[in-house]
Amino acid sequence: MKRRIHFGFVTLLVYSLVSYFCSCSAFYLPGLAPVSFCEDGKGGEDCQTVIQLFVNRLDSVESVLPYEYDVFDFCKDAKESRPSENLGQVLFGERIESSPYKVSFKQDVKCQAVCTKSYKKGNQEDVTKLDFLKMGMQLNYQHHWIIDNMPVTWCYDVEDGQKYCNPGFPIGCLVTSDGRAKDACVINSEFNKKNTFYVFNHVDIKITYHSGASEGWRGARLVAATLEPKSIKHTDEKKTSCEGGTPMEVPGEFNEDLSIIYTYSVTFEENNSIKWASRWDYILVSMPHTNIQWFSIMNSLVIVLFLSGMVAMIMLRTLHKDIARYNQVDQEDAQEESGWKQVHGDVFRPPRKGMLLSVFLGQGTQIFIMTFITLFLACLGFLSPANRGALMTCAVVLWVLLGTPAGYVSARLYKTFGGEKWKTNVLFSFICLIFVLHFYFFLMNLILWVEGSSAAIPFGTLVAILALWFGISVPLTFVGAYFGFKKPAIEQPVRTNQIPRQIPEQSFFTKPIPGIVMGGILPFGCIFIQLFFILNSIWSHQMYYMFGFLFLVFIILLITCSEATVLLCYFHLCAEDYHWWWRSFLTSGFTAVYLFHHPLLWIHYDYGPHLFSLHREFLQIWHKRLLGLKDELIRFWWSKSLTSHNTLLALT
């Protein structure tokens, strides 16, 4: 009875403590807390009355150069303000600023004029502005507006009765000289005049809100913001009419003066069935469905099972049979050794260019840990699209803070290789890769700056990045290298022969280049479909949010590369080729070469090929360091275990 009472008391105490801490653990991520809105005259500190509409950069799927809103000749806010942007937003080229479109909660606006833009035929400045606006319409540049940290979307019907919600809407469209309607011009049959541009100078904005009257909290929260762009020709700014009318035409040839009046309308709609926490769902649902993602996962799992079966066959059949036959032979009747048993005295011979290999492995450690933590946090929802710039900010900060593991791994392996130039090793550890990255980064930034693109990084941000590198990453690399050199070298299970063993003539498939080329095929097959969605989000300026699939594919990629490395390592050792260090780094790392050439499929136009080449170079370096590190560690463990067992058998 006492035991039962004591158990009940302990249970009650634990439940009370858990309830207490759980009741205090709820929190909102920075920048993701809900904002309440009230009608004019009922607002306060916890309830706003004015809804800020912000404009972001304009981009196009037909051009790699985004531009700020102010570069185009649109209406501008008289009291322009810019919200603070984090490092990730700046690096991604986001340039958010206030707009001249004024919105108050539950106050409908009907055909309100914003401004008038006039273009005189003989004015060279006006000609330049109009030509730039035509270029934007010809290349289908898209507006990106923001309300309550949520994109204002343009929803329209697509194939099979589905609705697609685009987080942007076009400036206008073009009907070519042969009468072909391009891009958004297909939505209206009135857009039919040859060699004519049609400007979307009017927008109908609909804001949907969730009222808190029945849920005990004040005001309302915005759950959706959509718009419909229209082209309407207005004759008088003071007497605008947005019902019907002729489209706003801009002739292909500027032969007469032109005036464009920009207008907007706003309506509000209450919808309590949509929760604030799920307000992004209507955007994400219209994007590529998850059934294709599951197909990608199943495709990758089939490859993993195939490789796992191959590895299991080698481990359970081939090696077991070799070892059993080796044990059955008496010392007097010992047969001549063959295959992987003959190279146990040379397998741990230090590789050529050991310093460079150790530096690459150290940088691979840094990239691997950064990638793993970033994807893990993204899976938990900390780096969602609603938290703008968080993904890039997290990656850069982790890269800077992970200099210690890079220096430690590089120094420890270099010491294991018998290296003595520790100062040069430390210097290369933080200069080798980062120098290449900074060179391409500054070159790309220079090109973007010359083109006047918003993707060009401001000088202050460049200084901040250099300060992070020199002030944090470099000292941490020194700290890691210090502890790495202080540790003893990794002890090998066998003593290396003084005289290198001669490697016999190799067949075509066991030679370095064919083996390296074949080693990256299967891993690339695992990520091919997922790579489609990633590149689509990059080049098509779409939101990528399926980090759970990406993390799962990342794990499958690591397993596939590891098993492919084990197989090729065994084949090479059976061929009595003990030069495995660099080959293990490059075998699965050759997947980066396929990744390097895959974006060629995305180049449908002949613009800016140098920019695409630079982007692919970044991906190649990043991917090769990551996979090279993993394969080197796997092969090191495999060779060490195999040689240890072989030596033990020889001694017995």
N, C-alpha and C positions, 0 to 999 in steps of 0.2 A: 504493500500500500504506500509506504514512504517512497519507494523507488518510483511508483507511478506518479505520485504528487511531484516529486523532484523533476521527473521527465517533463511533466506538463508545465512546470514553472520555467524550465529552461526553454521549452518550445515557445512559450509566450514571450519570454525575454528576447529570443532571437527574432521572432516575428515583429516585435515592437521596434527593435533596432533597424531591421530591414525596411519596415514601413516608414520610419523616420527619415532614413537616408534617401529612400526612393522618393519621398515627397519633396525632397530638397534638391533633386538631381536634374530636374527639367531645365533646359536652356535652349536658346536660339543661337544659331551660328551667326557670326558677325555679318551684318548686311542682309540677313534673311528673316529678320523679325517682321511680323505683319504690321501694317500701318492702317489705322482707322481713319475714315473720312466722314465728315458731317456736313450738313447744309450750312449755307452762309448764315452767320449769326448764332450758331450753336456749337462753334468750334472751341478749341482750347489746346492745352499743351499735349493732351493725349488724343486729340482728334483734329485733323487738318481739314480745311475747307477748299484749298486750292490744289489741284492735281497738276503736278509738273510734267510737262511733255518734253523729253529730251531727244535730241537728234544725235546720231552717231555717224561714223564714217560711211561712205558709199563705196560699194565694191561690185564686181561683176565676174561671172563665170568665164567671160571671154577676155579677161585681162587680169594680170597678176598685180596690178597697181591700184590699191585703194586710195581714195581721196577724202579729205575733210569736207564737211558740209559747206564751209565757207568758200571753198575753192570754186564751187559752182555758183552761179548767179541766182541764188534763191533768196527768199525773204529772211531777214536776220532779226534777232532779238535786239531791241534797243538797249537793254541792260543785260548784255550777254554775260553768263556765268558758266563756269566749268566745275563740276564736282571733282573731288579728289580721286585720282586713279591710282591703283596699285601697280606694282612692277609688272605683273603679268599682262595687265591691260595695255600698258605702254609698249611692251614687247610685241604684243599681238596687233598693234597698230590701231587700237580703239581710241577715238577722239570724241568724247561725249561733251555736249554743250547744250545750253538752254535754247528753246525754240520760241518763235513769235506766236505760236498757237496757244492761246490762253484757255484753260478749262477749269471750271469750278464745279464742285460736286453737285449733281442733280440739277444743273442748270443747262438746259438744252440750248444749243446754238444752231441757227439755221442760215446757211449761206453767208457766213461772215467773211468780209474781205480782209485780207492780211496785208497785202501790198501790191504795187504795180511795178513791173519791170519793163522799161521802154528801151528800144534799140533803134538808134538812128543809122540810116544807111551810110552816111558819109563819115561816121565816127569810128575810127580804127579800134578804139577800146571796146565799143559795143560789138563790133564785128568779131573781135577775139572772144568775148564772153559768149556770144551766141554760137560761134563755132565749137567752143568747148562744151556747151550744152548739147549741141547736136552730136558731138562725139560720144557723150554720155548716153544719149538715147540709142545711138547706133550700136554701142557695145552693151546695151541693156544693163546699165548701172542701176543699183537698187538702193533705195532709202532704207535706213534702219532706225526706227523710232522706238522710244522706250517710255513706258508709263508704269510707275510704281515698280521699278526694277524688272519689268516684264516686257517682252517685245510686243509691239503692235503688229498684228499679223494680218495678212491678206488671204482670206480663205476662198477657195473656188473649187468647183467640181472637176474631177479628172475621170479617168477611165473606170468602168465598172461601177459607176455611181458613187465612188468614194470621194471624200473631200480632203483636199490638201491645204494645209495652213502654212503659208510661207512667212517666215519672220522678217520679210522685207517686201517692198513693192517698187516697181520700176519708175524711173523718171518720166519715161514716155516710150514711144515706139516709132518704128520706121516702116513705111511702105516703099519698097525699092522702085527703081525706075522701070522695071519690067512688071510692076503691079503685084509683087509678092509681099504679103503682110508678114513681118518678122515679129517674133516674140509676142508681146502683149497685144499687138494690133489685131490678132485673130479673134479677140473677144468681142469686137464690135464691127458690124458690117458697114458702118458709116466710115470706118477708116479704110478708104479705098482709093484715095487720090495718089497717083504715082509720084515718086520722088518727093514725098512729103513726110515731115515729122509731126507726131501728135503728142503734145505735152499734157501730162496728167497734172493739171493745175488745181484740181479740186479733190478733196477727200471727205468721205462720209465716215466719221468715227463713231463706233458704238462701244460703250463701256458697260460691262456687266459687273454687278456687285452683289455681294452676299450680305444681307442685313443681319445685324446682331441683336435686333429687338427681342427676338424670341429665345435667344441663347444667353442673355445676361451680360453682354458686353456692349459698350457704347458705339454708336455709329455703324459703319459698314466697311467691308473690305473688298477691294477690287479682285475679281477672279478671271477676267478676260478683257482684252482690248483688241478689237478688230476694226478694219477699215476697208473701204472700197474706193480705189482711185478712179477718177473720171476726168475726161477732157471736155471742158466747156468753155466756149468763147463768150467772154463778157465784154460789153461795150462801155459800161460805166461802173466805176468802182463803188459809187454811192448807191447804185440801183442794180444790185446783182440778183440774178435768178439762176437757180441750180436745177430747175425742172426742165429736162429736155435740152433743146438748143443744139446748135451746131458745134462740132468739135473744135478745139483750139489747134489750128494748123500752123506749122512753121515750115515755109517752103524750103526746099533743098537749096535753092539759089536765093540769096539775100538781095532782092531787087527793090524792096520798099520798106518803109518804117514799120516797126512791129511793137505791139504792147501785149504783155501777158499779165492778167490779173489772177492772183492766187487767192483761193477761198477755201473755207472748210465748214463742216457741219458736225455737231456733236449730239448724240442721243444716249440716254441711260436706260438700262434694263435691269430689273431685279431678278436674281435667280439663286434661291437658297438651296438648291440641290447640288451646287458645286461648292465644295469646301476650299478654303484658302490653301490648304496643304496640297491639294491636287489640281491647282489651277493651271499647271503646265501640261496636264495630261492631254488636252485637246490638241496641243502642238505636237507632242511626242507620238501620239497615236497615229497621226497622219504620215509619219516618217516610215522608213523601211521596217517591215514587220520582223518579229523575232523568229518566225519559222525559218527564214534564211539563215539566221544566226545559229539555230539548232542544227541545221544542215551542215554548217561549217564545223560545229563541235563534233558531230558524228563523223564527218570526214576525217577530222584530226584524230579522233579516237581510234578509227580503223587503222590509221598509219601507226599509232602508238602500239596497238595490239599486235600488229604485224612485226614491228621491231622488237617488242617484248618477247614474242615467240622465238624470234631469231636469237636473241640474247640467251633466253632460257635453254634453247637447244644447244648452244655452245657451252653454256655452263654445266648443264646436266649430262650431256652426251659426250661432246668432244673432249672437254677438259677431263671429265671423269674417266673416260676411256684411256686418255693419254696418261693420266696419273696412275690408274690401275695397272696398265701395262708397264709403266716405269717401276712400280713397286714389285712386280712379279719377277723382274730380271735380277738374277744374282749378280754380285759384284764381279765374279770371275767371268761370267758369260754376258757381261754388260754389252748391250748393243750400242752402236754409235748413236749419239744423241742427234736429234733433228728438230727443226722448227723453232718454236719459241724458247725451248730449253737451252739452246746454244748461246743466247744473247744475254743471259742473266748477268754476265760480267761487264756488259757494255751499255745496258739499257738506261743507266743513270749517269751516263757520261754527259757533262755539261754541254749545252747546245752552243752553236755559233751565235754570235751577237746576243749573248745572254743578257746584257744590260738592256737592250732594246726590248727584248721579250719580257723581262721583269717589269719594265715601265708600262708596257701595254697591259700586263696582267693587273698591275696596281690600278690603272685607270679603269679597267674593266670591273674591278671590285667596286669602285666608286659609282660607276654607272649602274651596276646590277642592284646595289642596295638602294640607290635613288629611285630606280624604276619600280622596284618591288614595293617600297613604302608609298610612293605616289599612287600606284594602282590600288594598293590596299586602302588608302584613305579615300580614293575616289569611289571604291566599292561601298564604303560606309556612308557615302553621301556628303562628305565634307567638301568635295570638289565638284559639285553639281554645276550645270550651266547657269543656274540662278546666281551662283557666287562668282561673278565675273572676274576673270583673270586669276582665279585661285589655283588652277591647274599649273599654269606656267610659273606663278610665284612659288608654289610649293616645290616644283622641280628645281628651280634656280637656287632656292635657299638650301634645299637638301644637298645639291651639288656642292655648294660652298662649304657646308658643315661636314661633309664626308671626306675631307682631305686627309684625315688621320688614317682611315683604313687603306686608302690608296698608298700613302707613304709607307705604312707598315708592311703591306703585302709586297710592294716593290722591293723594299730593303731586305726583307726576310728571304725572298727567292733569290735576289742577287747575291746574298751571302751564301746561300745554298749552292749556287753555281760557282762559288769560289772567287767571286769578284772582290776587288780591293779598292776600287775608285768610288768610295761611298759618296763623296761630295758631288761627283758628276751624276751619280744615280739619283740623288735627291733633287738636283737641279733639273734633270730631265723629267722627273716625276710630276712636276707642276708646270713644266714649260712645253713638253712635247706636244700633247694633244691640244692644250688650251691655246697654244700659239697658232696652230692650224685653224682652230675654230674662230679665234679672234680675227685672223687674217681674212677668212671668207666672210665673217660677220661684218667687218668694217668695209670690205669691198662691196657687199650687197647693200649696206647702208649708204655708201657713197652713190651707188647707182640710183637708189630710191630717192635720195636727197636731190640729185640732179633732175629727176623726173617730177619732183614736187609732190611725191606720194606721202600719205599720212603714215605709211608703214615705216618711214625713216625714223630711227630712234633719235630723240633729242640729245644734244651734247651733254646736258646734265645727267641724263640716264646713263650714257656711256661712261661718264666719270664715276658714277655710283657703282656700276658693274665692275669697273677696274678696281675701285676701292674695296669692294667685297672680295675680289680675288686676291689682291695684294695684302689686305688687312686681316683677312680671316682664313681663306683657303690655303695660302702659302704657309703661314705659321703652323696651321694644323697639319699640313703635309710634313713639315720638319719634325713635329712632335711624333707623328706616326713612324717616320723613318728612324728617329732616335730609338724608339722602343723596338723597332724591327731589327736594327743592327745590334742592339743590346742582347737580344735573344740569341741562343745558339743556333747554328745552321740545322736545317732539317736532316736528321740522321737517316741515311739510306740503309736498307736491310742487307745489302751485299756490298762488298768492296769492288770498286771499278778496276778493271784490268789496266795495266800501264800501257800496253800496246793495243790499239784499236783493232777490233776484228774486221776482216775484209767482208764487205757486203756482197753476196752473190748477185748475179745478173737477175734483174727483176722483170716480171711479166708486165704487160701493158697496164693492167688494172691495179697493180701494186706500186706503180711509179707515182711520184708525188703529185703531179698535175692532174692526171685522171682521177686519182683518189680524192683530191681536194674538190674537184669539180662535181663529182658524184655525191660527195658528202653533204652538200647544201640543198640537194633537190627535195628530199623528203621533208626536212624542216620547213622549207619554203612552201611546200604543199599544205602544211598544217595552217599556215597563217594567210594563205592567199585570199580566201573569202573575207576574212576579217580585215585584211589590208585594203580591200575594196571599199569598205565603209569608212575606214580612217582617211584614205585619200579623197573619198567623196566629200567628207566633212571639211577637209582642208581646202581643196580646190573649188568646191561648190559652195563654200561659206555656209555650211550647215552645222547644226549643233550635234556634237557627239556625246551621247549620254549612256551608252550601253557598256559601262566599265566592268560590270560583272562578267559579261561575255569576254571582254578583252583580257581580264585577269585570268580567266579560265584558259583561254587560248595561250596566254603567256606561260602558264604552268605546263600546258601540253607541249609547247615549243621547247621548254627546257628539258622535259623528259625525252622528247624525240631527238634533240641534239645529243643528249647524253648517251642514249642507246646507239645512235648512229656512230658516235665516237668510239664506244666500246667495241662495236663490230669491226670497224676499220682498224682500230688499234690491234685487235687480235689477228686480223689478216696480215697486217704489216709485220708483227712479231713472228708469225708463222713463216713469213718469207725471209726471216732473219735480218730484217731492216730495223735497226734500233734508233734511227733518227726520227723520233716521234714528237719532240718538243714543239718545233715550229709547225709541223704538220697537224698536230692536234689543235693548235691555235687557229689554223686556217681552214680546217676541214669543214666543220659546221659553220665557221665564220664566213665561209663562201656564200652562205645564205644572204649575206649583206650585198653581195654582187648581184644576185637575182633581184633583191630589193632595190638596188641602185638602178637597174634597167627597167623594172616594172613600171615606174611612173611615165616611161615613154608612151605607154598606151593612153595616158591622160592628156598628152599634148595633141590637141586637135587643131590647133592653129599655129601659125608661124610667128607668134609674138613672143618677145622676151625669152629666147631659149637659154640665155646665159643665167637667168634667174632660176629656171628649173634645174639647170645643172648644179648650181650652188646648193639648192635645197636637197637634191639627191646626194650630193657629197656629204652634207651633214648627216643624213640618214645612214649612209654607208659607214662612216667612221663610228658613229654611235653604236650601230648594230654589231659591227665586227668586233669592237672592244668587248661588248657584253657577252657575245657567244664565244669569243676566243677565251675569255677568262674561265667560263664554265667548262669548256671542253678540256682546257689544260688541267684543271683540278681533277676532272673525271679520269683522264688518262693517267695522271700522276698516281692517283689512288689505285687504278687498275694495274699499272705496271708494277707498283710497289707490292701489291698483294700477290700478284702472279709470281714475281721473282722471289718473294719471301718463301712462298710455298715450294717453289722449285729448289731453292737452296736447302730448305729443311729436308726435302726428300733426298737430295744428294748427300747430305751429312749422315742420314740414317741408312 
